[in-house]
């Protein structure tokens, strides 16, 4: 279980909060017999929140089809502020929430947070009751669902479904007027940090915010700004030494993940009403011709595809330490980043990536049936995800679509093309500081990076395919990795960086090598696995065309055994061998 000390929103931290993870009443309602918490609900189960009922960690482990379920918890509230906010990290898919039988809010979308002001629903005294109804149609292919299988049993590259609450539930006490949102934007060229503060709650005419930044024990800034219309948006100028050797002390990178601690104090009429702790970093990600740039220098991306599943707890990490361990293992295997695949990851993972130094690509979980409704749902959740994660320095690329999932007719239907282009431009509008891949893998249109998926198992064929003198003609016009065109008509390659964003996928199960499992190719011994991996990575590292790569994948995930790690995160071959091969250096 996640402890009380692991704050679930690491970039806006307050002292008065309470975790509501733990044992809750639970009931399936497949026949939709109940509509209100006052109905005679038969509470047939106890569930351990925040684990989904499909997982063993929840105490239920039921992977059948269920369309509706109910949760209930009675708890003793520890203290009370002017306002009380109830938070759910994520609920899949549609939720209604009552507090003491008063409806306090509804939310649709399985991957983004819910924040509800429940002040007016609180009962006298400390004891409160929360009831949640969740609707989640297992076969609905028009909702963002990522890797959740629509069949009863997981098959191929699809995994068990996630129903209901699957991220932390918590409550915090707020003043009448409080800091609602806080956004950080590093401005590398001016050596400045952009700070945007939005106040919430009671409107006050005389609000000011004080922002302090530290590098270690050294105070870098202590500024105060007036809020106009309940918000302030300012640039904090840092003292720029102007020379790299001195600048590097303040720059964030995987090799040197320097974070700047922050404290933000809200005052009303000169009196302190709210204080939050946060952090940011000075770093820049950009595209320069055919190269990805980090802090003004070309940077070669060594990424690994990470599904973000655990056998016992599915999409929910078993603990905060498990998230930290995943970041540490990715770095120990020689990677400088991960592509989080079809998952909006827990903010605590991004915290550890920020702190330990690991680049992250964030990818929207796909819907599969195209319609105006499915695209509207996708856009809503994607916008919420960008808002949630904007300030994390580890996050360097946004990916709204993968492999034309949800837009399967890009080559023939203009509406599908419009959807990709719309989300690309919307993402660029919401965040002008990071590159965006419109559709990763193939059939690219609007994009800042050209991602290619190629699971050819023969290293020599990979070498020949990507060692070409004229990639525009040879690769984009004549060859089709995966049997798909790489760019759509009207969107020729314009010199953007090319990244091999999926390849490899060597299946190897050292515990049961003859067991029938799924992978893109297969090795039957540890030596064969190592040799094949090293040969592939040598070719990909040495291909001058690529600005980086992303190997499939980090860990075995259910029936997919093409991980570098087993599902329990133990390495299939020594980490030192994996790291040397990843970096293409002698062991």
C-alpha positions in Angstrom: 0.0 0.0 0.0 1.1 3.6 -0.6 1.8 5.2 2.7 0.6 8.5 4.1 4.0 10.1 3.3 3.9 9.7 -0.5 2.0 12.8 -1.5 -0.1 11.9 -4.6 0.3 15.3 -6.3 4.1 15.9 -6.0 4.3 19.4 -7.6 1.6 21.0 -5.4 2.1 19.7 -1.9 0.2 20.8 1.2 0.6 19.6 4.8 -3.1 18.9 5.6 -4.1 15.8 3.6 -5.3 12.3 4.3 -5.0 9.1 2.3 -8.3 7.2 1.8 -6.6 4.1 0.3 -7.4 0.9 2.0 -10.4 -1.3 2.6 -13.8 -0.2 1.0 -17.2 -1.9 0.7 -17.7 -3.1 -2.9 -20.5 -4.5 -5.1 -20.9 -5.5 -8.8 -24.2 -4.3 -10.3 -24.3 -5.9 -13.7 -28.1 -5.7 -13.8 -28.1 -2.0 -12.9 -30.5 -2.5 -10.0 -29.2 0.5 -8.0 -29.3 4.2 -8.9 -28.6 6.0 -5.5 -26.5 5.3 -2.5 -29.7 5.1 -0.4 -30.9 2.1 -2.4 -30.5 -1.3 -0.6 -27.1 -2.1 -2.2 -25.9 -5.6 -1.4 -22.2 -5.0 -0.4 -20.9 -8.4 -1.3 -17.2 -7.7 -1.3 -14.4 -5.8 0.4 -11.9 -4.2 -2.0 -8.5 -2.8 -1.3 -8.4 0.6 -3.0 -6.7 1.8 -5.3 -6.4 -1.6 -6.9 -8.9 -2.5 -9.6 -11.3 -5.4 -9.0 -9.7 -7.4 -11.9 -6.4 -7.5 -10.0 -5.3 -9.9 -7.3 -4.0 -7.0 -5.2 -7.6 -5.7 -4.8 -8.6 -8.8 -2.9 -11.2 -9.7 -5.6 -9.4 -10.8 -8.8 -12.5 -11.0 -11.0 -11.6 -10.5 -14.6 -15.1 -11.1 -16.0 -17.3 -8.6 -17.8 -18.9 -6.1 -15.4 -20.6 -2.9 -16.5 -21.4 -1.2 -13.1 -19.9 -1.4 -9.7 -20.2 0.5 -6.4 -17.8 1.6 -3.7 -18.4 2.8 -0.2 -16.1 4.0 2.6 -16.8 5.5 6.0 -13.9 7.4 7.4 -13.0 9.8 10.3 -11.8 13.1 8.8 -8.6 14.4 10.4 -9.3 18.1 11.0 -11.4 20.5 8.9 -10.5 23.6 6.8 -12.6 26.2 5.3 -12.9 23.9 2.3 -12.5 20.2 1.9 -11.4 18.7 -1.4 -11.9 15.1 -2.4 -9.4 13.7 -5.0 -9.4 10.5 -7.1 -6.2 10.0 -9.1 -8.2 8.1 -11.8 -11.4 6.1 -12.1 -12.2 4.0 -15.2 -14.5 5.0 -16.8 -17.6 7.1 -15.8 -18.1 8.0 -12.1 -20.7 9.5 -9.8 -19.6 10.5 -6.3 -21.7 11.1 -3.2 -20.6 12.3 0.2 -23.1 11.5 2.9 -25.7 10.7 0.2 -25.2 14.2 -1.4 -24.1 14.1 -5.1 -20.9 16.1 -5.2 -19.8 15.4 -8.8 -19.5 13.3 -11.9 -16.6 12.6 -14.2 -16.0 10.8 -17.5 -12.6 9.5 -18.5 -10.5 6.7 -17.1 -7.0 8.2 -17.0 -7.2 11.7 -15.5 -7.8 13.1 -12.0 -11.0 14.1 -10.3 -11.1 17.0 -7.7 -14.4 17.7 -5.9 -15.2 20.4 -3.4 -17.2 18.4 -0.9 -17.5 21.1 1.8 -21.2 21.6 1.7 -21.9 17.8 1.8 -19.9 17.2 5.1 -21.9 16.0 8.1 -21.4 17.4 11.6 -18.6 15.7 13.5 -15.7 13.7 12.0 -17.4 10.6 10.5 -18.1 10.9 6.7 -19.3 8.4 4.1 -18.2 8.4 0.5 -20.1 6.3 -2.1 -19.0 5.9 -5.8 -20.9 4.4 -8.7 -18.7 3.4 -11.7 -19.9 2.6 -15.2 -17.4 0.9 -17.5 -18.7 -1.0 -20.6 -16.1 -3.7 -21.3 -16.8 -3.8 -25.0 -16.9 -0.1 -25.7 -14.2 0.5 -28.4 -15.1 4.2 -28.8 -13.6 5.3 -25.4 -9.9 5.7 -24.7 -8.9 2.3 -23.2 -5.3 1.8 -24.1 -4.2 -1.9 -23.8 -7.4 -3.1 -22.1 -8.7 -6.2 -23.9 -12.3 -6.1 -25.2 -12.3 -10.0 -25.2 -12.9 -11.9 -22.1 -9.3 -13.2 -21.9 -6.2 -11.3 -22.8 -4.8 -12.1 -26.2 -1.8 -11.0 -28.3 -0.7 -7.5 -27.1 -3.9 -6.8 -25.1 -4.1 -7.1 -21.3 -6.7 -7.4 -18.5 -9.3 -4.7 -18.2 -9.2 -2.0 -15.4 -12.6 -1.1 -13.9 -13.2 1.6 -11.3 -10.8 3.3 -8.9 -7.1 2.5 -9.8 -5.2 5.5 -8.4 -5.0 7.1 -5.0 -8.0 8.5 -3.2 -7.3 11.3 -0.8 -8.8 14.3 0.9 -7.1 17.7 1.7 -8.1 20.7 3.7 -8.0 24.1 2.1 -8.5 27.7 3.1 -11.4 29.7 1.7 -9.1 31.1 -1.0 -6.3 28.8 -2.1 -3.8 28.0 -4.8 -5.7 26.0 -7.4 -3.1 25.4 -10.1 0.6 26.0 -10.4 2.5 25.7 -13.7 6.2 25.9 -14.3 7.8 26.7 -17.7 11.6 26.7 -18.1 12.7 29.3 -20.6 16.2 28.2 -21.5 17.1 31.0 -23.9 16.5 33.7 -21.3 17.6 31.6 -18.4 14.2 32.2 -16.8 11.5 30.1 -15.1 7.9 30.9 -16.0 5.5 30.7 -13.1 1.7 30.7 -13.5 -0.5 30.7 -10.4 -4.3 30.4 -10.4 -6.2 31.0 -7.2 -9.5 29.2 -6.5 -12.3 29.5 -3.9 -13.6 32.8 -2.6 -12.8 35.8 -4.8 -10.6 38.3 -3.0 -9.6 41.7 -4.4 -6.2 42.0 -2.8 -4.3 38.8 -3.5 -0.6 38.4 -3.9 1.7 35.5 -4.3 5.3 35.1 -3.1 7.5 32.6 -5.1 10.8 31.3 -3.7 13.2 29.1 -5.6 16.3 27.3 -4.3 19.2 25.4 -5.8 20.1 23.2 -2.9 20.6 25.6 0.0 21.1 28.6 -2.3 18.2 31.0 -2.6 17.8 31.9 -6.3 14.7 34.1 -6.2 12.2 35.5 -3.8 9.6 37.5 -5.8 6.1 38.7 -5.1 3.4 39.4 -7.6 -0.2 40.7 -7.4 -2.9 38.5 -8.8 -5.2 40.1 -11.4 -8.5 38.2 -12.0 -7.3 35.5 -9.5 -4.1 34.7 -11.5 -0.5 35.7 -11.9 1.8 34.8 -14.8 5.4 35.9 -14.5 8.9 35.1 -15.6 11.5 34.7 -12.9 15.0 35.7 -14.2 17.8 33.6 -12.8 21.4 34.9 -12.7 22.8 33.5 -16.0 26.6 32.8 -15.7 26.6 32.6 -19.6 29.3 29.9 -19.8 28.4 26.2 -20.0 30.6 24.9 -17.2 28.8 27.2 -14.8 25.4 27.0 -16.4 25.5 23.2 -16.2 25.1 23.4 -12.4 21.5 24.5 -12.9 20.5 22.4 -15.9 18.4 19.3 -15.7 19.3 16.2 -17.7 19.3 12.4 -17.2 23.0 12.6 -16.4 22.5 15.4 -13.9 18.9 15.8 -12.8 19.1 19.1 -11.0 15.8 20.2 -9.4 15.0 23.6 -8.1 12.9 23.5 -4.9 10.0 26.0 -4.7 7.7 27.4 -2.1 4.6 29.4 -3.2 2.8 31.5 -0.6 -0.6 33.1 -1.2 -1.6 36.2 0.7 -4.9 38.0 1.0 -4.7 41.6 2.3 -1.1 40.8 3.5 -2.1 37.7 5.5 -0.8 34.3 4.5 -3.8 32.1 3.5 -2.1 29.2 1.6 1.3 27.7 1.3 2.4 24.9 -1.1 5.7 23.3 -1.8 6.8 22.4 -5.4 9.8 22.1 -7.7 10.8 22.8 -11.2 13.9 22.6 -13.3 15.9 24.5 -16.0 15.9 22.5 -19.2 15.0 22.8 -22.8 13.8 20.2 -25.3 13.7 21.2 -29.0 14.1 20.0 -32.6 16.9 21.4 -34.7 16.8 20.0 -38.3 17.2 16.3 -38.0 18.2 16.1 -34.3 16.5 16.1 -31.0 18.0 18.7 -28.7 18.4 18.8 -25.0 19.6 22.0 -23.4 20.8 23.4 -26.8 22.8 20.3 -27.7 22.0 17.2 -29.9 21.0 14.4 -27.6 20.7 10.7 -28.7 17.6 9.1 -27.3 17.9 5.6 -25.8 14.3 4.7 -24.8 12.6 1.6 -23.7 8.9 0.9 -24.2 7.2 0.6 -20.8 3.6 -0.7 -20.6 3.3 0.2 -16.8 1.7 -3.1 -15.7 2.3 -5.4 -12.7 1.0 -9.0 -12.5 -0.6 -8.7 -9.1 -1.8 -5.0 -9.3 -2.2 -4.4 -13.1 -2.1 -0.6 -14.0 -1.7 0.4 -10.3 1.8 0.3 -8.9 2.0 -2.0 -5.9 3.9 0.7 -4.0 5.7 4.0 -4.4 9.0 2.1 -4.1 8.0 0.0 -7.1 7.7 3.2 -9.2 11.1 4.3 -8.0 12.6 0.9 -8.8 11.2 1.0 -12.4 13.0 4.3 -13.0 16.2 3.0 -11.5 16.0 -0.2 -13.5 15.5 1.7 -16.8 18.7 3.7 -16.1 20.6 0.6 -14.9 19.8 -1.0 -18.3 21.5 1.9 -20.1 18.4 3.8 -21.2 18.0 7.5 -20.7 14.3 7.5 -21.2 11.0 5.6 -21.5 8.1 5.7 -23.8 5.1 5.1 -21.5 2.9 3.1 -23.9 -0.9 3.6 -23.9 -0.9 4.8 -20.3 -1.1 8.1 -18.5 1.2 7.1 -15.7 0.8 7.8 -12.0 2.3 11.3 -11.1 4.5 9.6 -8.6 6.4 7.9 -11.5 7.0 11.2 -13.0 8.2 12.5 -9.7 10.8 9.8 -9.5 11.8 10.3 -13.2 12.2 14.1 -12.4 14.3 13.3 -9.3 16.4 10.5 -10.6 16.8 11.7 -14.2 14.8 9.8 -16.8 13.2 11.2 -19.9 9.5 10.3 -20.5 7.3 10.3 -23.6 3.6 10.5 -22.7 1.2 8.8 -24.9 -2.6 8.9 -24.9 -4.4 5.6 -24.4 -6.2 4.9 -27.7 -9.9 4.5 -28.5 -10.3 2.0 -31.4 -13.6 2.9 -33.1 -13.6 6.2 -34.9 -16.5 8.6 -34.5 -17.1 12.2 -33.5 -18.0 10.9 -30.0 -14.8 8.9 -29.6 -12.6 11.8 -30.8 -14.4 14.2 -28.4 -13.8 11.8 -25.5 -10.1 11.5 -26.5 -9.6 15.2 -26.8 -11.2 15.8 -23.3 -8.9 13.3 -21.6 -5.8 14.3 -23.5 -6.3 18.0 -22.6 -6.7 17.0 -18.9 -3.5 14.9 -19.1 -1.5 17.7 -20.5 -2.8 20.0 -17.8 -1.9 17.5 -15.1 1.7 16.8 -16.3 2.8 20.0 -18.0 5.3 21.0 -15.3 7.3 17.8 -15.0 10.8 18.4 -16.4 11.2 14.7 -17.3 8.4 14.8 -19.8 9.8 15.7 -23.2 7.4 14.5 -26.0 3.6 14.2 -26.3 2.1 11.4 -28.4 -1.7 11.7 -29.0 -2.0 8.7 -31.5 -0.2 5.4 -31.9 -0.1 3.2 -35.0 -3.3 4.8 -36.4 -5.3 3.2 -33.6 -8.7 4.8 -33.6 -8.0 6.4 -37.0 -7.5 3.3 -39.1 -8.3 4.8 -42.5 -5.7 7.6 -42.6 -4.8 6.8 -46.1 -8.3 7.1 -47.4 -10.5 9.2 -45.1 -10.0 12.9 -44.6 -11.9 12.9 -41.3 -9.3 10.5 -39.8 -6.5 12.8 -41.0 -8.3 15.8 -39.6 -8.4 14.1 -36.2 -4.6 13.5 -36.1 -3.9 17.0 -37.3 -6.4 18.5 -34.9 -4.9 16.8 -31.9 -1.3 17.6 -33.0 -2.1 21.3 -33.3 -4.2 21.4 -30.1 -1.3 19.8 -28.2 1.1 22.4 -29.7 -1.3 25.1 -28.6 -1.6 23.8 -25.1 2.2 23.3 -24.8 4.5 25.1 -27.2 7.6 23.9 -25.3 7.7 20.2 -26.3 7.7 18.3 -29.6 4.6 16.4 -30.6 4.3 13.2 -32.6 0.9 13.2 -34.3 0.7 9.5 -35.0 3.6 7.3 -33.9 4.8 4.4 -36.0 3.7 5.1 -39.6 1.2 7.1 -41.8 2.6 10.4 -40.3 1.1 13.7 -41.2 1.5 16.6 -38.8 4.5 15.7 -36.6 7.7 17.1 -35.1 9.4 13.7 -35.0 9.0 10.9 -37.4 8.6 7.7 -35.4 9.1 4.3 -37.2 8.0 0.9 -35.9 9.9 -2.0 -37.4 10.0 -5.4 -35.8 12.2 -7.1 -38.4 14.2 -9.6 -36.3 17.2 -9.7 -38.6 19.8 -7.1 -37.6 21.4 -7.2 -41.1 18.1 -6.4 -42.8 17.6 -3.5 -40.3 21.1 -2.3 -41.2 20.5 -2.3 -44.9 17.1 -0.7 -44.6 18.3 2.3 -42.6 21.8 2.8 -44.1 20.5 4.7 -47.1 22.1 7.7 -48.8 18.7 9.2 -49.9 16.1 8.4 -47.2 13.4 10.6 -48.7 13.3 8.6 -51.9 14.5 5.2 -50.7 12.9 4.8 -47.3 9.8 7.0 -47.6 8.9 6.2 -51.2 10.1 2.7 -51.8 10.2 0.7 -48.5 7.4 0.1 -46.0 8.4 -1.1 -42.5 5.5 -3.1 -41.1 3.8 -2.9 -44.5 2.7 0.7 -43.9 3.7 3.9 -45.7 5.7 6.2 -43.3 4.2 9.5 -44.4 0.8 10.3 -45.9 0.5 12.0 -49.2 0.8 15.7 -48.8 3.1 15.3 -45.8 6.6 14.5 -47.2 9.5 14.1 -44.8 10.7 17.7 -44.1 13.9 16.8 -42.4 12.4 16.1 -38.9 14.4 13.8 -36.6 13.8 10.1 -37.3 13.5 7.8 -34.3 13.0 4.1 -34.4 10.2 4.2 -31.8 9.4 0.4 -31.7 11.7 -2.5 -32.6 13.0 -5.7 -31.1 10.4 -7.5 -29.1 12.5 -10.6 -28.5 10.4 -13.1 -26.5 12.4 -15.1 -23.9 11.0 -16.8 -20.8 13.9 -18.2 -18.8 11.6 -19.8 -16.3 9.6 -21.8 -18.8 11.4 -21.5 -22.2 9.1 -23.9 -24.0 5.9 -22.2 -22.7 3.7 -20.7 -25.4 3.9 -17.0 -25.0 3.7 -14.0 -27.3 6.5 -12.0 -28.9 7.7 -10.6 -32.2 10.7 -13.0 -32.3 12.0 -15.7 -30.0 15.1 -16.7 -28.1 15.4 -20.1 -26.3 18.5 -19.5 -24.1 20.0 -16.6 -22.2 23.0 -16.6 -24.5 20.8 -16.4 -27.6 18.7 -13.6 -26.0 21.8 -11.6 -25.2 23.4 -12.1 -28.6 20.3 -11.1 -30.5 19.7 -8.1 -28.3 23.3 -6.9 -28.7 23.3 -7.4 -32.5 20.1 -5.4 -32.9 21.2 -2.6 -30.6 24.6 -2.3 -32.3 22.9 -1.7 -35.7 20.4 0.7 -34.3 23.0 2.7 -32.3 25.2 3.0 -35.4 22.6 4.0 -37.9 23.3 7.7 -38.6 19.8 8.3 -39.7 18.3 7.9 -36.3 18.2 10.6 -33.6 17.3 7.8 -31.2 15.4 4.6 -30.6 12.9 2.9 -28.3 13.3 -0.9 -27.7 10.3 -3.1 -27.0 10.1 -3.6 -24.1 10.9 -2.9 -20.4 9.3 -5.9 -18.7 7.2 -9.0 -19.5 3.5 -8.1 -19.4 1.1 -11.0 -18.9 1.4 -13.2 -22.0 3.9 -10.9 -23.7 7.3 -12.2 -22.8 9.4 -9.8 -24.9 10.7 -7.8 -21.9 14.3 -7.3 -20.9 13.0 -8.0 -17.4 10.6 -10.6 -16.1 7.2 -9.4 -15.0 8.5 -9.3 -11.4 11.3 -6.9 -12.6 14.1 -9.5 -12.2 16.5 -9.2 -15.2 16.6 -12.1 -17.7 20.3 -11.6 -18.2 22.7 -9.5 -16.0 21.9 -5.8 -16.0 25.5 -5.1 -16.9 25.2 -7.0 -20.1 21.9 -5.3 -21.0 23.4 -1.8 -20.3 26.5 -2.4 -22.3 24.4 -3.6 -25.3 22.0 -0.7 -25.0 24.8 1.8 -25.1 26.8 -0.3 -27.7 30.0 -0.3 -25.6 32.2 -3.3 -24.6 31.2 -5.1 -21.4 
